[in-house]
Amino acid sequence: MSITIIGYEDGEAALTWSGLTDALAKGHALPKAEISDTFLYRDPDTLLSRSAWIDGLGVAVKSATIFPGNKAKGQPAVNGSVSMFSDENGELEALVDFHLVTKWKTAGDSLYAAKLLANPNPETILIVGTGTVAGNMIDAYRSAFPDARYIVWGRNRDYSAEFAKAHGATSVTDLADGIQQAQIICTATMATDPVLKGEWLQPGQHLDLIGAYRPDMREVDDEALQRARIFVDSFETTLDHIGELKIPLASGAISRGDILGDFYDPSVFKRAPDDITICKNGGGAHLDLMTCRYIIDQWKPK
């Protein structure tokens, strides 16, 4: 048995954003995934394993080690890989670079949401945040909205300006003003308290929310959610796990019925032109599996 090993650069060269969003659509047409997460701790270090099984697609186990002390040694704090197993016989098919899968899964998730929900031909796209994910989102959005201009807001004005220049975008210093300019807004921050206020939103806007991933994290306030038609990539990985929705559901600011759909039923992803829409990116292991299968299929010599 030969095992395919796909590194970051080799995999990157074989992929397209449109191909990935097509793969996500096809993956969600298959039976719903079985998913599970496990954590092991040795303070301050962590081993996170996320697994998913989709009948007809295979099994993926994505393992990540988080060693915060590595930064002081000039070493990456996060390392890992994805093990892909055959759906037919359970054999190990491939080992795929962790960072490759994470990059394409995370950005592809929100790109798919924008393709389903955003009004066509946006003039301006606002990226809130200046980290790696924010840069990846500019690349992803450009594949679907090539004529849009990009503006960026970050808490550190100097770094925001540098980031914007590096990505062919324009830095804005006032977040409320930036929101008023944009038709698509993407938040990719590490905020625990909301940075975006619902009172700033304009009719027709679409928001992709990425950053919040813990039960105590939020990027938008209650008013933003109350003004919007809300969607998620997966009910199972967002509602009871991520503060963006868990907190306002618990407080009664929104109800379960306000969450209108997830990717398993794309037919409900509808809007009127003046609607405000929000899609929360939960990034579950089933998306890692779909992305990993796409990477393997594209990397194989034709």
C-alpha positions, 0 to 999 in steps of 0.5 A: 500500500502506497500512502500519498503525502501532500505538502503545502506548496505541492497542494497549493499549486493544484487548487482553485477557489471555484473548484473547492466551493464546487467540492463543498457543494457536492460534499453537502449533498452526501449523507450528513457527516459524523463528527467528533473533537477530542482534546488532550492537555499538558499545560500549556500545550494542547493536542486537538484532534478533529474527525469526520466520516462522510459515507461516500467520501471517506474519513479524515482525522485532523490533528494539531499540536499547539505549543505556545512556548515555541514562539520564543524559540522562533518555531511555529506554535501550531503544527499538525497533519490530516490523515485521510482514510479510504471509505471503502476499506479504511486504509490510510490514503494520504497525509496532507499538510495541516496548514494547507487544509486549514487555509483552504477550508476556512476561506472556502467556507466563507467564500461559499457562503458569499456566493450563495448569499451576497448580492451580485457584483459588489463594488467594495468588500471590507475585511475586518482583521489583518491576520493570515485568515484575512489575507486568505479571504482577500484571495478567495473573494477575488476569485468570485468578485474580481472587480470589487475593491478591497478595504481593510480595518484593523485595531493597529493602524500602522499594521493595517496600512502595511497589510492593506498595501501588501494585499492590494487593498486600502486601509480605513481608520474608521470601522463605521465608515468602512462598513457604510462603504461595503456590500460584503463584510468579512470579520476575521478577528480574535475579538471576545467582545463585539467589534461591529455594531448593528446600527452601522449596517446598511440594507443589502449587505452580506456578512461572513463571520469567521473569527469567533470560535470559542463559547466566549467569543463574539464579533457582532452585537445583538442588533446586527443579528436581529437585523439580519437573516442568519445562516450557518455552515453547520447547525451542529458546530455553531449553535451550542459551541460558539459565543457568536450565537450561543450567547444571544440564544441564551439571553433571548436576543435571538431565537433558534428559529432565527437561524434559517439554514445551513449548508446541508440545505442550500435552497434556503439560502435566499435573500431579497436585494435589501436584506442584510444576511449573515453567515457564521463560519464554524469550520467543523471537521466535515469541512476539513474532510471535504477539503482534504478529499478535494486536495487529494483529487486535484493533486493526483497526476491526471 
